[in-house]
Amino acid sequence: MSLHFPEKPRRPDGAAFVIAVGLAALGALLVWEGNRLPQLGGYAGVGPADVPKLVGWCLVALAGWTVVAAFRGAFPERPRQQVPPLLWIIGGLAAQLVLLPMAGFSIATGILFACTARGFGKRQLWISLPVGLAFSLAVYGVFDRVLELNLPAGLPETLLYGG
């Protein structure tokens, strides 16, 4: 004969409540801003104020759903956050922000790519850095030549795509 002990009930999920508050605040902001826009529905009856209000109300409803799920304990247990991968990604973003005006898009974004890959477990920076640089140069080419959007150019962009 085996004994079955009832599972200890989980406490309400505090992180889900924080997310619900953020969703509700963002939804309320969208509804408020949507109400400030002029309602120029015209022939169709749908104006520029309708979409922000619709998205806002959907976010408020999602916040309510999140609160209910938090009380029911419907969210799975989350693993502890690992700090080193997070630091690699944040460091890559910081490096991109600092290097973008000086080194150009490809170098700055290639470093971001390599740091993000390292954060997700790819330890060979000597592989991910050239791959990131090549990918960034291709993206730069699409934005610069095809879409005609100006991104900060560095030495690789100038050599490959001209001034």
C-alpha positions as a printed NumPy array, in Angstrom:
array([[  0.   ,   0.   ,   0.   ],
       [  1.453,   3.354,  -0.955],
       [  0.64 ,   6.649,   0.607],
       [ -0.218,   9.578,  -1.569],
       [  0.408,  12.95 ,  -0.081],
       [ -1.493,  15.858,  -1.524],
       [  0.681,  18.329,  -3.367],
       [  1.369,  21.508,  -1.514],
       [ -0.6  ,  24.298,  -3.201],
       [  1.554,  26.845,  -4.956],
       [  1.442,  30.452,  -3.976],
       [  0.111,  32.961,  -6.486],
       [  2.75 ,  33.841,  -9.046],
       [  4.228,  37.24 ,  -8.139],
       [  6.065,  37.653, -11.45 ],
       [  2.806,  37.145, -13.33 ],
       [  1.221,  39.928, -11.283],
       [  4.068,  42.269, -12.258],
       [  3.565,  41.343, -15.916],
       [ -0.195,  41.895, -15.55 ],
       [  0.378,  45.363, -14.088],
       [  2.687,  46.217, -16.994],
       [  0.157,  44.951, -19.547],
       [ -2.673,  46.871, -17.883],
       [ -0.614,  50.07 , -17.725],
       [  0.4  ,  49.821, -21.363],
       [ -3.183,  49.015, -22.377],
       [ -4.564,  51.947, -20.383],
       [ -1.991,  54.256, -21.966],
       [ -3.004,  53.126, -25.459],
       [ -6.703,  53.589, -24.697],
       [ -6.038,  57.04 , -23.226],
       [ -3.925,  58.1  , -26.195],
       [ -6.495,  56.651, -28.588],
       [ -9.179,  58.773, -26.959],
       [ -7.031,  61.871, -27.496],
       [ -6.794,  61.256, -31.256],
       [ -9.487,  62.744, -33.479],
       [-12.071,  60.232, -34.64 ],
       [-11.982,  60.694, -38.409],
       [-13.821,  57.569, -39.455],
       [-15.101,  58.979, -42.704],
       [-16.822,  56.597, -45.09 ],
       [-15.45 ,  53.4  , -43.51 ],
       [-16.233,  54.454, -39.958],
       [-12.783,  53.326, -38.786],
       [-10.361,  56.078, -37.932],
       [ -6.837,  56.446, -36.6  ],
       [ -8.071,  56.343, -33.003],
       [ -9.691,  52.921, -33.287],
       [ -6.639,  50.691, -33.606],
       [ -4.776,  51.998, -30.526],
       [ -7.977,  51.675, -28.497],
       [ -8.568,  48.125, -29.732],
       [ -4.993,  47.068, -28.94 ],
       [ -5.235,  48.816, -25.557],
       [ -8.418,  47.   , -24.583],
       [ -6.918,  43.697, -25.721],
       [ -3.892,  44.331, -23.494],
       [ -6.157,  45.134, -20.533],
       [ -8.076,  41.886, -21.151],
       [ -4.785,  39.997, -21.385],
       [ -3.737,  41.543, -18.066],
       [ -6.945,  40.259, -16.473],
       [ -6.355,  36.8  , -17.917],
       [ -2.798,  36.858, -16.562],
       [ -4.07 ,  37.722, -13.054],
       [ -6.541,  34.834, -13.139],
       [ -3.837,  32.434, -14.326],
       [ -1.486,  33.713, -11.598],
       [ -4.058,  32.989,  -8.879],
       [ -4.694,  29.517, -10.275],
       [ -0.975,  28.734, -10.434],
       [ -1.315,  27.968, -14.128],
       [  2.164,  29.172, -15.058],
       [  4.948,  26.584, -14.975],
       [  7.83 ,  26.928, -12.546],
       [ 10.537,  29.043, -14.139],
       [ 14.197,  28.117, -13.869],
       [ 16.566,  30.519, -12.164],
       [ 17.99 ,  33.183, -14.419],
       [ 21.595,  32.574, -15.38 ],
       [ 23.53 ,  35.826, -15.096],
       [ 26.572,  35.233, -17.392],
       [ 24.547,  34.74 , -20.613],
       [ 22.511,  37.815, -19.774],
       [ 25.697,  39.825, -19.253],
       [ 27.058,  38.678, -22.635],
       [ 23.91 ,  39.905, -24.395],
       [ 23.77 ,  43.209, -22.504],
       [ 27.49 ,  43.704, -23.138],
       [ 26.953,  43.097, -26.849],
       [ 24.151,  45.668, -26.945],
       [ 26.318,  48.195, -25.081],
       [ 29.226,  47.552, -27.445],
       [ 26.956,  48.068, -30.45 ],
       [ 25.685,  51.379, -29.077],
       [ 29.21 ,  52.62 , -28.435],
       [ 30.778,  51.318, -31.658],
       [ 27.966,  52.162, -34.097],
       [ 28.967,  55.789, -34.762],
       [ 32.725,  55.051, -34.833],
       [ 33.09 ,  51.628, -36.451],
       [ 29.93 ,  51.481, -38.539],
       [ 26.976,  49.136, -38.73 ],
       [ 28.706,  45.909, -39.759],
       [ 31.423,  45.831, -37.122],
       [ 29.124,  46.959, -34.305],
       [ 26.347,  44.536, -35.266],
       [ 28.81 ,  41.696, -35.911],
       [ 30.11 ,  42.097, -32.347],
       [ 26.516,  42.12 , -31.06 ],
       [ 25.852,  38.921, -33.029],
       [ 28.945,  37.205, -31.588],
       [ 28.142,  38.267, -28.013],
       [ 24.539,  37.121, -28.356],
       [ 25.669,  33.778, -29.79 ],
       [ 28.05 ,  33.43 , -26.824],
       [ 25.183,  34.225, -24.462],
       [ 23.151,  31.437, -26.044],
       [ 25.98 ,  28.958, -25.612],
       [ 28.103,  29.196, -28.759],
       [ 31.594,  29.39 , -27.253],
       [ 33.643,  29.741, -30.464],
       [ 33.816,  33.525, -30.873],
       [ 36.386,  33.015, -33.64 ],
       [ 33.545,  31.482, -35.717],
       [ 30.568,  33.59 , -34.688],
       [ 32.336,  36.951, -35.09 ],
       [ 33.137,  36.511, -38.834],
       [ 29.685,  35.023, -39.433],
       [ 28.125,  38.019, -37.671],
       [ 30.249,  40.443, -39.683],
       [ 29.312,  38.765, -42.977],
       [ 25.63 ,  38.684, -42.075],
       [ 25.744,  42.342, -40.986],
       [ 27.413,  43.365, -44.245],
       [ 24.652,  41.602, -46.187],
       [ 21.97 ,  43.319, -44.087],
       [ 23.726,  46.656, -44.625],
       [ 23.679,  46.044, -48.369],
       [ 19.951,  45.336, -48.371],
       [ 19.171,  48.425, -46.304],
       [ 21.575,  50.704, -48.186],
       [ 21.131,  49.554, -51.784],
       [ 17.663,  48.024, -51.964],
       [ 15.678,  49.982, -49.364],
       [ 17.837,  53.117, -49.681],
       [ 17.951,  53.642, -45.912],
       [ 21.09 ,  55.156, -44.455],
       [ 22.903,  53.17 , -41.796],
       [ 26.21 ,  54.276, -40.251],
       [ 28.987,  53.187, -42.612],
       [ 32.41 ,  52.071, -41.464],
       [ 35.461,  50.815, -43.303],
       [ 33.96 ,  47.451, -44.445],
       [ 30.84 ,  49.127, -45.842],
       [ 32.871,  51.786, -47.617],
       [ 35.193,  49.204, -49.166],
       [ 32.402,  46.87 , -50.256],
       [ 29.609,  49.269, -51.218],
       [ 31.494,  52.498, -51.897],
       [ 31.005,  55.925, -50.336]])
